[in-house]
Amino acid sequence: MDIFLDKKAKPWLIEVNQSPSFETDSPLDEKVKKNLLVQTIKLLGLNWKRKNKYINAYRIEMQKRLTGQPRASLEEREQLRLKKLRIKDKYEMKNLENFERIYPLPPADLENRPEARELQDKYDTLIHYSKDIWAETAAGGFARRRPELEKPIIFGNSPKKNLDSGKGKDSS
């Protein structure tokens, strides 16, 4: 993980490495990495009780499928998904500690700050492309190029080509 400290000593996350090293070179390094891990695990709500609850729910769902019991309707599943999302959001906001939530932006921000909608749209675009790329690479690589992945993603005033196009800056 790479962090930048601005002139007010506020940390800014630059990147999170896919395979980070948790070796420590100093007591400060150990403290930072330990707190990051502890707070992340807490924020994610990782614990044995939650894991067992998930496993049991999965088993029940598989048993229903095997016995031919009807599944919940699309509408019921969507209502359940939204309920779980509200519970998750409430939990995350309560347990942020030293984290700052940047996505999705809170509804109040989207309603009251015009620049927030633009930022949310940028995040949505990045997530859309990352899911697309993940799906294609997980399915055996970039066997077929998709035209929409060749469109530039524009942030600020400098249009740049998408990372997989290999063309660097856009000349337009």
C-alpha positions in Angstrom: 0.0 0.0 0.0 1.4 3.4 -0.9 0.3 6.5 1.1 1.1 10.1 0.4 1.2 12.7 3.3 0.1 16.2 2.3 1.5 19.4 3.9 -1.1 19.0 6.7 0.1 15.4 7.4 -3.2 14.1 6.1 -2.7 10.6 4.6 -3.9 10.0 1.0 -4.2 6.4 -0.3 -2.3 6.2 -3.6 -2.7 2.5 -4.3 -3.4 -0.9 -2.7 -1.0 -3.6 -3.9 -2.6 -6.9 -5.0 -0.1 -8.9 -3.1 1.2 -6.6 -0.3 4.1 -7.2 2.0 3.4 -7.2 5.7 7.0 -7.2 6.7 7.8 -4.4 9.1 11.0 -2.3 9.1 10.3 -0.2 12.1 7.9 0.1 15.1 5.9 2.8 13.3 5.6 0.5 10.2 4.4 -2.3 12.5 1.8 -0.1 14.2 0.4 1.3 10.9 0.1 -2.2 9.3 -1.4 -3.8 12.4 -4.0 -1.1 12.8 -4.8 -1.2 9.1 -5.4 -5.0 9.3 -7.4 -4.8 12.6 -9.6 -1.9 11.4 -10.2 -3.6 8.0 -11.2 -6.9 9.5 -13.6 -5.0 11.9 -15.0 -2.9 9.0 -15.6 -6.0 6.9 -17.4 -7.7 9.9 -15.3 -10.8 9.5 -16.0 -13.2 12.4 -16.9 -16.8 13.0 -20.5 -16.1 13.8 -21.0 -14.3 10.5 -19.2 -17.0 8.5 -21.3 -19.8 10.1 -24.5 -17.8 9.5 -23.5 -17.5 5.8 -22.7 -21.3 5.5 -26.0 -22.3 7.1 -28.0 -20.0 4.8 -26.1 -21.4 1.8 -26.9 -25.0 2.9 -30.6 -24.2 3.4 -30.7 -22.6 -0.1 -29.0 -25.7 -1.6 -31.4 -28.0 0.2 -34.4 -26.0 -1.2 -33.0 -26.4 -4.7 -32.5 -30.2 -4.2 -36.0 -30.7 -2.9 -37.6 -28.6 -5.7 -38.9 -25.9 -3.3 -39.7 -22.7 -5.1 -37.1 -19.9 -4.9 -38.0 -16.4 -3.8 -39.3 -14.2 -6.6 -37.0 -11.7 -8.3 -38.8 -8.9 -6.5 -38.4 -10.7 -3.1 -34.7 -11.3 -3.7 -34.3 -7.6 -4.7 -36.0 -6.4 -1.5 -33.8 -8.7 0.5 -30.7 -7.4 -1.3 -31.7 -3.8 -0.6 -32.4 -4.6 3.1 -29.0 -6.3 3.5 -27.3 -3.3 1.7 -29.0 -0.9 4.2 -27.8 -3.0 7.1 -24.2 -3.2 5.7 -24.1 0.6 5.0 -25.3 1.4 8.5 -22.7 -1.0 10.0 -19.9 0.4 7.8 -20.7 4.0 8.7 -20.7 3.1 12.4 -17.4 1.3 12.2 -15.3 3.5 9.8 -12.8 4.5 12.5 -9.8 6.0 10.5 -11.3 5.1 7.1 -13.2 7.6 4.9 -16.0 6.3 2.8 -15.5 7.4 -0.8 -17.9 5.0 -2.6 -20.8 5.0 -2.9 -21.3 8.6 -1.8 -23.9 9.2 0.8 -27.3 10.2 -0.7 -27.2 13.5 1.2 -23.9 14.4 -0.7 -25.4 13.5 -4.0 -28.4 15.7 -3.4 -26.5 18.7 -1.9 -23.2 18.8 -3.8 -23.3 19.0 -7.6 -19.7 17.8 -7.9 -20.6 14.7 -6.0 -22.8 13.3 -8.8 -19.9 13.7 -11.2 -17.5 12.0 -8.9 -20.0 9.1 -8.3 -20.4 8.7 -12.1 -16.6 8.4 -12.4 -16.5 5.7 -9.7 -19.4 3.9 -11.4 -17.5 4.0 -14.7 -14.3 2.6 -13.1 -16.2 -0.2 -11.4 -18.0 -1.0 -14.6 -14.7 -1.4 -16.5 -13.0 -3.3 -13.7 -15.9 -5.8 -13.6 -15.8 -6.2 -17.4 -12.0 -6.7 -17.4 -12.3 -9.2 -14.5 -15.0 -11.2 -16.2 -13.0 -11.4 -19.4 -9.7 -12.3 -17.7 -11.4 -14.8 -15.4 -13.0 -16.4 -18.5 -9.6 -17.0 -20.2 -8.2 -13.6 -21.1 -8.9 -11.0 -23.7 -9.8 -13.4 -26.5 -12.1 -10.8 -28.1 -11.7 -7.1 -27.9 -14.8 -5.1 -27.1 -15.2 -1.6 -28.7 -16.5 0.0 -25.6 -13.3 -0.8 -23.8 -11.3 1.2 -26.3 -13.2 4.5 -25.4 -11.2 6.9 -23.4 -12.0 7.4 -19.7 -11.7 11.2 -19.0 -10.8 12.5 -15.6 -10.3 16.2 -15.3 -8.8 17.9 -18.4 -6.5 15.0 -19.6 -8.2 12.3 -21.7 -6.3 9.1 -21.4 -6.9 5.8 -23.3 -8.2 2.9 -21.3 -5.4 0.8 -19.8 -5.9 -2.2 -21.9 -5.8 -0.3 -25.2 -2.0 0.1 -24.9 -2.2 3.5 -26.8 -1.3 5.9 -24.0 -2.7 9.4 -24.3 -5.5 10.2 -26.7 -4.6 12.5 -29.5 -8.0 14.1 -29.8 
